[in-house]
Amino acid sequence: MRSKIVLIAMLFSVALAAQTKVSGVVVDDQGEAIPYANVMFPNSTEGTITNEDGRFYLESDNTYPVLSISLLGYTSQEVELQKKVNYDLEVVLSEGEVLDEVVVYVGKQPKKGNPAIAILRKIWEKKRQNGIHLFEQYKYDKYEKIEFDFNTIDSSFINKKIFKGMEFIFDQVDTSSITGKTYLPIFINESYSEVYGDNNLNTNIEKLLGNKNSGFSNNQSIVMYVKDLYADYNIYDNYIRLFNKSFVSPLSRTGVDVYNYVLSDSAYIGDKWCYNIIYYPRRSNELTFKGNFWVNDTTFAVKKINMQASKSANLNWVKELYIEQEFDVLNDTVFLLKRDYLLSDFSLRQKEESKGVYGKRTTIYDHYEFDDEKPKSFYIKRVDPYNELVYNRDSVFWEQNRMEALNNDEKGVYKMLDTLKTVPKFKRLYDLATILVSGYVELSDFNLDYGPIYSTFGFNDAEGVRLRAGGRTYFGPNDSWRLEGYTAYGFKDKKFKYGFSAKWLLDRKNRLIVSAGTRRDIEQLGVSLTATNDVLGRSFASSAIFTSGNNYTLTDINLTTFSLGYEPLKNLTLRTELTYRTLKSALPDQFNLDYVDMDEPTGVASQVKQFDIKAEIEYTPGKKTIGYGVDRGVVSNDYARIHLLYTAGFEGFLESDFDYRRLQFYYRQPFHLGGLGRSITTIEAGKTFSEVPLSLLSPIPGNQTYFSIYNTFPNLNFYEFVTDTYVSGQLEHNFNGKIFSRIPLLKKLNLREIVGIRGVWGDISDENIALNAPSGNLLIAPSDQVYYEYSFGIGNIFKLLRIDFNFRGNYLDLPEARNFSVTGNLQFSF
């Protein structure tokens, strides 16, 4: 009797959880796929449209016995659903009369007289009068869940040898409500925060109150990548930025040029009468979506929208991209964002059956409050001190603040990953992945990391073959101090090199950091105009295996530094640094650094001893970081950088040779130009006051490697131009395939066009030329006219390769001038 009761209870619970799931393909009489067909559950607002391959998936919490498929020019079909789950249906639409039922148009739609576009214009008029923009101040709670899953799980996948001993992980397999594919959760990050904003001040601030990771909280590389992957977006903006690309929003003012719009239906959603508008792209190979949205008939605020990226969009490694947003009604006029869901299917191949990884982000907004004015000082973004409590909230906190409950599979992920990390095989695989991403081998028993492994091998004309070994202390991502060092050996000069640095974070609140270091090495100077602060840093040109011609302009450098950094406000850094250097040529028989020194018996010196004091101000608005330790990870490079550097050299102190002053300015700004792509602009200027030797002057950064390196001049040799005064500017623009997508033979290759232009004006005084006369080097500066180069590049070749064709614009008659060069590199980008 007891077993019967249990069985009845189980059947009753299944009935309560009844769902209708259906997937398939829509084709015509010849078996050709029909894109953008309307797939609906009759007498409901639940539906979708087929993709470019005619495929669809639809799921509902309700039970429906019939599925309706319709398209203008075809006889509609109603398919009886024999079961609650019906997969792999094939629906054939025959050409026939247009029905009076809901239909979807295909092909280009007219702009004039189109009721959908008339509604769209109303949305444009009202978009700044909806939501939080109606109020002077606002506050809301925000819960975000980011999840990664293996997808397309089948028996062949489960039985792979790699999972032997880890079969228990497949107990968490579930089915996606968007694609109908099976998936296995492997990573979850949850966060809860309060967001405050002031529309009068045009500012906002987000205060993190809780954060929880599923087993990988100590791996900054994974967390940093996840945070970078999903930026915030607004469907009312003209462009929606995802994966560092700008998709045209279906609500964009330019949308009428790239989308077809059709007024499909109207119905009540809750107690609000809404119009349903279907949209799909006018052209292929552009960054566009397909889908539909419901919009209120009086406020013209969007109540519900779904967006699915076109399969032909020029986007790498992403097979599916789906967005769904729901808005809640506060009163008769205010619609507020309630739920935002994004799903991306990452895969190496675009085939339907190919396996990959889902990335899913769910964001819930609730507890809105308005017009609670706070002082301007409240919104000043100070440096956030690390609060250990935020990252160690108990289960009670999450039960109270998790606005969307985890399903059983998501709950199991936390326990599953904790168990999985104890499996030796998984630990080996995890360690290998960490090494490939970070470049460091973790030696956890000693709290040390070995690496970076990518610097192990090098070559240059002074050292020949070079081997390097190094490491750092690592107790966790929020270490308040760190030691780092390396040693290297050159098999040609038969000399050991070394470097060591130490950093201490004295005050977390204002990021007061003291650091010191020393290095003895061979370095290619003059590869950047504005020097970096990394005492262990070494330019790529210093160990380039393949170069255009011999590289003998290398410097033997012995450097010691001590610095103090302070961050009074978020992304504003003040730093002072003391440096002592000895500089001499690494190949004196080929590259001479001699200069006039009347204190020497010969009147000539070949080595510089120099003590400098540097004062720096750096501002990086929009920069996002992760971690609270002495070293932080940068979430993305999509932010501006303003850097002002003042250097003072003092003669006589510690036998320092020169008394001089130098002022330098650096400005870097990325620009997103919507459908036209993305630009990066850099401006630099500097002046050295007083006479100094070549090793302290400002060479214009050349590039004798075969790699495309931004902010260098690929057709200049090292030290071809040397200045004490300079102004430089560079612009690089990536059209992201905007042009190639309109060329029939090229658009399927998804190539991307890159153009660049670089220019520099500089001068060198007669006194500096005379001081460096004993070296025999020809010191010239581009003072007669601005030196410039331009380039045309092709990116995304095989999704990984970029090739640039670089042209020299002038100064073509200089000795050994390179008029043309080809450079390239490997780029992993979406």
N, C-alpha and C positions, 0 to 999 in steps of 0.2 A: 504493500500500500504506500509506504514511504517513497519508494522508487517512482511510483506513478505520479505522486505529487511533485517530485523533483522534475520529472519529464514534462508535466503540464506547465510548471513554472518556466522551464526553459523555452517551451514553445510559445508561451505568452510573451516572454521577453523578446523573442525573435520577431513576433508579430508587431510589438511596439516599435522595434527598430527597423521596420520594413522600409526598403529603399527600392527605387527603380534605377537600374543602371543599363545603359545601352551604348553600343559603339558600332561603327561600321564605315561603309564607304558608299557614296552616291555616284552612280555612273549613268551614261546615256545608253541608247540602244546598241551602240557600237562598242560599249565597254570602256569608253573614255571617261575619265574622272570629271565631275562637275564641281567646280569651286563655288563658294559663297552661296550655296543653297541653304534655305531656311529649314532648320530642324527644331520642332517644337513639341511640347506636350500640349495637346489641345485644351482650350479653355483655361490657360494659365499664362503667366509671364515668364515661364522657365523655358529657355531655348538656347540655341547656339547656331552658328553657321559653319559650313564645311570649310576646311582649309584648301590650299592650292591643289592638294592631291585628292580632294573630294572626301577626306576622312573627317569623322566627327566622334565626339564622346560627350555624353550627357548623363547627368546623375541628379537625382532628387530624393529628398527625404520622404516625399509622398509616393504613393503607389499609383501608377498610371497604366491603363490597359492598352493604350494606343499611342503611336508616334506619328506625327504629321511631317511630311517633307514636301516643300513647294518651291517653285521657281518660275519666274515669268517666261512664258514660251513653252512650258512643259505641263503635262497633266500631273496634278499633285497626287501623292500617294499617302495612304494611311496604313501603317503597318501594325497589325495586332501583336502585342507583346505577350507571348505565351508564359513567360517567366518574369520574375522580378529582375533577373540579371540576363541580359541578351547581348552577347558580344559577337563581333565579326559579321554583322548583318551586311548584305549587299542589296541596296535599293536602286532599282532601275527606273528612271524617269523618261517617259516617252514624250516626244514633241506633241503639243496639243494646244488647246485654247487657254487663254489667260483666265484664271479663276477669280472670283470675288473675294476669296479668302486672302489671308496675309501672304504676300509674296515678296521676294527679294529680287531686285533688278541686277543685271550683270552688264558689263561694258560701261562706257563713259556716260555719266548722267549730266543733264543740262544744269547750268548754274542759274539761268534765268527762269523764274516761275517754279522753281523747285521748293516745295513747302518745307523740306528738311533744312535747306539753307536759310530760309526765312527764320526758322526757329533758332538755327545756329547764330544768326546775327543778334537775336535777342539775348542769347547766352553771353555773347561778347559784351553787350551793353550792361548786363547785370552782374558780371563775374566779380567785380570789386565791391558789390553790394550784398554779397552772400557770405555766410560763414563768419569767421572771426573778424573779418574786415569791417563788419558793421559796428564793432565796439572799439572804444578807445584802449581798453586794456583787456587782457584775457589770461586765463589759467586753465590748464587741463592736466589730467593724468594720462600717462602713456605707458603701455605695456607692449614690449616687442619680443617676438620669438623668432630666432633664425635657426633653421634646421637644414642639415645636409643628409641625403639619403642615396644609397645605391638603388638604381631602378632596373626594371625589366628582369626581375629575379625569376629564374626558372630552374628546373632540375639540373640542367647542364652546368649552370652557374654554381649552384649549391654543391655539386659533386666535384668541383675543381680541387686539385691537390692542395692548392694554397690555403684552403679553408679546413684542411684536416686538423682535427683537434679543436676547432672553433665552431663546430656545427650549431652550438646552442644559440648563436647570434641570430639564426634565421627564425627563431621563435617570435621575433618582432616584426615579421613581414606584414605589410598592409597594402591597400590598393588606393591609388590616387583618385580623388574625386574630379580631377581635371582631365587627366589623360587616360585613366583606366588601367594604368600600368601598376604592377606590383613594385613595392619599394621597401628598403630596409633602412631605418634611421641609423645614422652613425655619428651625428654630432648635433647638439642642441645648445643654444645660448639664449638665456632669458634675461631681460632687463626691465626694470620698473623705474620711472622717473616722473618728475613734475616739470612742466613747461610753463614759463611765464613770458608774456609778451606785452609790448606797448606799441600800438599802431602810430601814435603821435611821434614817438621817438624812433620808430621803424627799427626796433630791436627786439630780441628775445634771448632767453637763457634757459638751459635745460639742466636740472639738478638730478643726478643719478642717485637713487635711493637703494637700489638692489641690483645685483648682477650674479648670474649663475651659469657655469659652463658644465657640460657633460664630460668631465674627465680630462679636458685639455687646457685647463685654465693656466697652466704653467708654460704653455707653448705660445709665445707671443706671435710667432710667424703665422700660425693658423688663425688666431683671433684677429690679427691685423689684416690678413687677407679677407676674412669674412666681413669685417667692418668696411673695407674698401669696396667690396663688391656691390653693396647695396646702399646707395646714397638716397637721400630724401628727394621727393619730386612732387610736383603739383600739376594735376591734370589740366588746370586752367592756364598754365603757362603755354607759350607757343611751342616750346620744345621740352621733352622729357629726357633727362640725362640718365642713361644707364650704361654701365660698362664703359664709361668714358666716351660714349657716343651720344649724339643728340637725335632722338626720335621725334618726328613731327607729331605733336599731340592732335588727336581727333577734334579737340576743341580749339585748335590754333586758328588765328586769323588768317594764316596762310594755308589752312587745311583744305580750302576749296580748290587749291591748285594741285594737291597731291592725293585727295580722297574723293571717292564718289559717296554721296549721302542719299539715303532713301527713308522717307517717313513710312514706317512699317506698320505701326499699330498704336493704339491708345488704350489705357486701362487704369483702374485704380490700383495704386500700391499703398496699402494701408488705407488711409482716408484721403489720399492725394491723387488727383487725376494727372496722369503723366503720359507723355508721348514717347514712343519707342523709335529711335533712329538707328538704322544699320549703316555702317560705313565700311569701305574696303578700298585698297590702294588703286590709283589710276595707272601706276606704272610699277614694274617689278624692279628688284635690286636696289630699292631705296629703303631708308630706315623708317618704316611705317608699320601701322597695326591694322588689324581687321577686328570687327566686333560690333557691339551695339551699346547704346546707353538710353536710360529712361530719364526724362527731364520734366519737371513740374510745369504745368500750363500757365501759372501766374507769376511765380518768382523766377522761372527759367533757371532754377538751380538743379544740378544733376542729382538724382536720387540714387542711381545705381549705374555702374559702367563696368564693362569688361573689355580688355584689350589684349589681343594676341598678335605677337610680332609676325610679320610676313615671313614665310619660309625662304623667300628669295632675298630677304634683307641682307646687306653686306655685314654680316656679323659672324665671327669665328667661334667655333667650339660650343655654340649654343644652338641646340636643335629646336627647342621650344622656349618661348618667353610669354608668360601669361600674367596679366594684372587684373585684379578685381577690387573695386572700391564700393563701399556702401556709405550712404549719408543718412543721418538721423534728422528728424524734424524737431527743432526746439520749440517753435511756435509757427504761426501761419506764414512767416516770412524768412525764417532762419533755418538753413540746412547746414549741419555740421558733420564733418568727417567722423565716421564711427568705426569703420574697419577697412584696413588696407591689406590686400593679400597679393604677394608676388611669387611666381614659380618660374624657375629657369631650369631647363634640362641641358646639362653639359655633357657633350659627347664628342668623341674624335671623329665620328661619322654621322652623316645626316639620314642614314637609312632607318626606316621605321623600327626594325627589330634590333638595332644596335643598342648596346648597354651603355649606361652613363651614370651621372650623379645629378640628383635633384638638389637645387638650392631653393629654399622656401623661406620667405619672410612674412610673418603675420604681425600687424601692428593694430592695437586696439586703443581707441581714444574715448575717454569718459570723464565724468565729473567736471564738466565745463563750468567756469565761473567768470564773470565779466565785471568790468569797470571798477576794479579794486586797484586804485592808483598807488604806485610805489615810487620812491625817489629814483632819480637817474642813476645814483650810485649803486642801486640794487642790481642793475643790468651790466655793470662793469665786469668783464670776464677776467677775473683774477685766476692765477694758477691754482688748479684744484689740488689740495693736499690729499694724499692717499688715505682713505678711510677703510681700514681692514674689515670693519663691520659690514660695509656695503657688499663685500665679496664673500661674506660668510653668513648670510641671512638664513635663519632656520626655516623649517617647513611651515610653521605657523605664519610667518611673514608672507610666504608665497601663496598659501591658501587664502589669505586675506586680500592680496593685491594682484594675483593672477586673474586677469579679466576674462581669459578664455581658458577653460580647463584643459589640461593635457589628456589626450586619449590614452588608452591602456598601453599602446605601443610606445608612445612618447615617454610615458612614465617608466617603462621598462628599459629605456635607453640608458638612464643614469646607472641603474644597477648592472645592466649588461656591459657597459664600458668599464665600470670598475672591475668587473670580473675579467673582462677581455685583457686588461692591462697586466694581469697576472699570468697570462699565457705566454711562454717564452717566444713562440713563433710570431705572435702579433707584436711583441716588443721589438723583435728584430726588424720586422717590416716597418713599424712606426719609426724606429731609429733611422732606418735608411731614408725614409721620406723626409724626416727632419734634417738630415745631413744635406740632402739635395736642395732643400729650400733655404736653409740658413747658412750652409757652407761649413758648419762646425760639427765635430764629432763629440757627443756628450759623454763625459767620464763622470757619471753621477756619484760614484763611490768617493771621488776626490773633490767633488764640487768644481770641476774644471771642464772646459771645452777645448778641444784641439782644433786648430784651423786658423784662418779660413783655408779649406783644402784647395780652393781655386787659385791660390797664390803659391802653391807648392813648386811649380815649375816656371821658369822664366828664361829669357835670353836677351842680351844686349852686347854691343861691340866691346864694352870694357870688361864685363864679367864673363862673357861667353855663356855657357850653360850655367844656370843658377838654380839652386835648390833652397827651399825655405821651409822652416818648421816653426809653428807658433801656437799660442793658446791664450786663454783668459780664465779668470775665476768666474764661476756662475753658480750662485745659490738659488736664484729665482729671478723672475722678470722685474721684480721691484727691489733689487739689490741697491743698498745705499752707497756701496763702494765697489770698485772693480779694478783689478790689476790685469795688465795685458802685456805680452811681450813676444818677441820672435828672434830667431837667428837665421842667417842665410850664408851660403858659401858660393863663391864664383870659381868655376874650374879654370878660367882663363887667367884672372889676376891672382888666383890662389889666396884670396883674402876672405876672412869672416866678417860679416856685417851683423848688426844687432839693433834692436829697438825695445824700449820698455816705457810703459806709461801707467799712471795711477790716478784714479778719480775718486773724489769723496763728495757725496751730497750732504752738506752740512745742515740745510734747512729745506724741508720738503715744500713748505708753504710758498716760498718765493724762489725755490730752486737755486739756492746758493751753492755753487759747485766750485771746489778748488781742485786743480789738476796739475800734474807735473809729468815730464817725460824727457827721454833722451833717445837719440837715434844716430847711428853711424852707418851710412849707406851710400849707394850710387843712385843719383837722381837725374832725371831729365827735367831741368827747370825751363820756365818759359812756355808751359803748356796751358797756363791760365793767367789772366791779367790780375785777378783778385785772388790772393793766396787763401788757402784753407787753414783751419785750426787743428787739423788732425795730425798729431806729431808722428803717428805711425803710418799716415797715408802715403801712398806712392802712386804716381800717375801711371796710366795704362801705357803711355809711350815709353816708360822706363824699361819695360820688359817686352816690347812688341817683337814677336818672333819674325814676322814678315814686315819689311819696311821698303819704301821706295827710295832706294839708295842707302849708302852706309850712314849710320847714325853715330857720329863720334862726338857730338856736342853734349857730353854727359859731365855731371859735376859730382865730385866727392864732397859730401856734406856731413858735418858733425854738428848736430843740433841739440840744444837743451832748452826746455821751456818750463815756465810756471805761469798759470793763469787763474783768474778768478772770474766766474760768471754769475749773473744775477738776473732774475726774471720778475720784475715788479708787477707786470701785467701779463696776461696770457698772450703768448706769441711775441712779446717784446723782450729782447735780451740785451743786456749790457755786459760787456766783457772787457777786461784788461789783461794783457799778456806781456810777460818778460821773456825775451829770447836771446840766446847767445849762439852764434854760428861761426864755424870756420868753413870756408868755401875754397875749393881749388879744382882744377880740371882733373877729371878721371883719366883722360888720355892727352897729356900735355904735348906729346909729339904731333898730335893732329888738331887739337882744339886748345888755343892759348887764351888764358885769362889774365895775362900780364897787364899791369897798369903802372903809371908813373908814381914812384914813392922815393922822394929825395932823402928819406931817412935810411934807405938801404944803400949799401956800398956801391951797388951797380946802378942805383937810381931807379930800379925796376923791382916790383914785387909780384909774386904769382899767387899769393894766398891772401884772403880777406878774413880778418877777425872782426866780428861785428856784434855789438850789444844794442838791442832795440827794445823800446816800449811801445806797445800797441794799445789803442783804445778803439772799441767797436760798438756800434749800435746796429742791431738787426731786428727788423720787423717783418713778420710773416703772417699777414691777415688771412684767415681762413684755414690755416694749417691745423690738421687734426693729428693727434698723437695717441699712442696707446702705451700704458705702463706709467709708473710713478717713480721708477728708480733713477739712478744716475744716468743710465742709458734708456732712451725712449724710442719706440718704433714710430715711424711716420706712416700714417694710414694711406695717404696718396700724395702725389706730387702736383696736384691741381690747385696750387695756391701761389700767390705773389710773394716775392722776396725782395726786400729792400735792405741793402747792406752799406753802411758807411764805415770806413776804416781810416784811422790816422796813425801813422808810424813815425816815431822819432828815434833816430840813431844818435848815440852819444860817444864822441871820440874820447879816447883815453881811459874810459871806464872798462876794467877788465881787459886792458890792452886793445880796446876797440879802435878801429882804424878811421872811421868816418863819422862826421857830424852832419846829419841831414834830416829833412822832414819830407813826408809823403802823405798825400791825401787821395783817397780812392772812393769811388762810388759804383755800386752795382745794383741793377734793377732787372728783375725777371718777372714777366707777367704772361700767364696762359690766357687765351681768349677762346671761348666757344662761340662760333658764328652760326649756330643753328644748323640748317641743312647744308651750309657751305663748309663745314668741318671745324677744325681746331688749329689755332695758331699759338706759337710760343715766340715771345719777343724779349730780347735782352739788350740793355743799354749799359755801357760801362764808360767811365771817365776817370782819369787820374793824372796827377802831376807830382814829380819829384823835385823838391827844391834843394839846390846845391849839387856839387859834382860827386858822382859815385862811379865805381867800376862796373864793368859789364855784368858781373854776377849780382849786382843790386839794382840794375836798370829794369825796364819793363819791355821785354821782347813781345812782339805780337804773336799770339799762339798759333803756331803752324801745326801741321799734322802729316807726318811722314809714314803713318801706318795706312793699311788698307781698310780701316774700319771707319764708319761714319760716327764722328764724335761731335756732338752739338757744342757750339760756342768755340770752335776752332776754325781755322782757315785751311781746308784740305789741299789747296794748291800752293801753300807757303811752306818752305823748309824752316826748320828750327833756326832762330836767330837771323832770318832773312831781313826782317825789319826789327829795329831796336829803338825804343823811344824813352824819353823822360816825361813826355806829355802826350796824352792820347785821348781820343773819343772813339768808341766802337759801338756798332749796333748790328744786331742779327735778327732776322725774321725767318721762321720756318712754318709753313702751313701745310697741313694734311687735309686734302679734300674728302678723304674717306670714301673714295669711289664715285663721287658725284659726277665726274666727267666720263669715266670708263663705263659706268652703268648705262650710258646712252649710246654706246658703240656696240652694235649687234654681236660682232665676233669676240668682244672682250668682256661683255657684262657677266657672262657665266663664270669667268675666272675670279671675280670679286677682287680685282686688283685695286690699289689705292694710289692716288697721285699725290706726290709731295713736291713742293717747290720751296726754294730757299734763296735768300739774298743776304750777303754779309758785306759790311763796309767798315773801314777804319781810317781815321786821320790821325797822324802822329808827328811829333817833332823831336829832335835831339839837338841839344845845344853844342856850339863849337867847343865849349870848355869840356864837355863830356867826351867829345870825339878826341880832343887832345889828350885827356887823361888816359884814354884807352889805346892810344897810338901804339905802344910797344907790343900789343897783342897781335898786330898785323891784321886784325879782323876789319872788314869793311862794314862800318856802322852807318846805316842809312835808315831814314824814316819816311813814311808816306806823307810828306809835307807839301809837295807840289800839287798833288791832287789826291782825293780820297781813293784808297785802294779798295777794290770791290771784287766780289765773286758772286756767281749765281749757280744754282743747281736745279736739276730735275731728277726726281726719284720715283721709283716704282716700289710700292710696299705690298705686303701681304702675298708675296710670291710663295706658293705652296703653304700659305698661312703663317710662314715663319721668317721669310727672307726679305730683306730690303736692300735695294741697290740704288746708289746715287751717282749721277753723272755731273761732275763739277767743272765749271768753266771759269777761267781767270779773265777778269774784265780789262785790266790794264797792267802797266809795269811789265810788259811782255819782253822787254829787251834786257832785263837784269840777268846776270850770270846764273846759269842753272835754273832759270825760271821754268816752272811747270805750268803749261797753259791748260792742261786738261788732266783730270784724274777720275778714276772710278773707285768708289768706296762702298762698303756695305756692312751689314751686321744682321744678327739674328734677333728678332723681336717677337716676344709672346704678347699678343694683344688681341682683344676681342674685336 
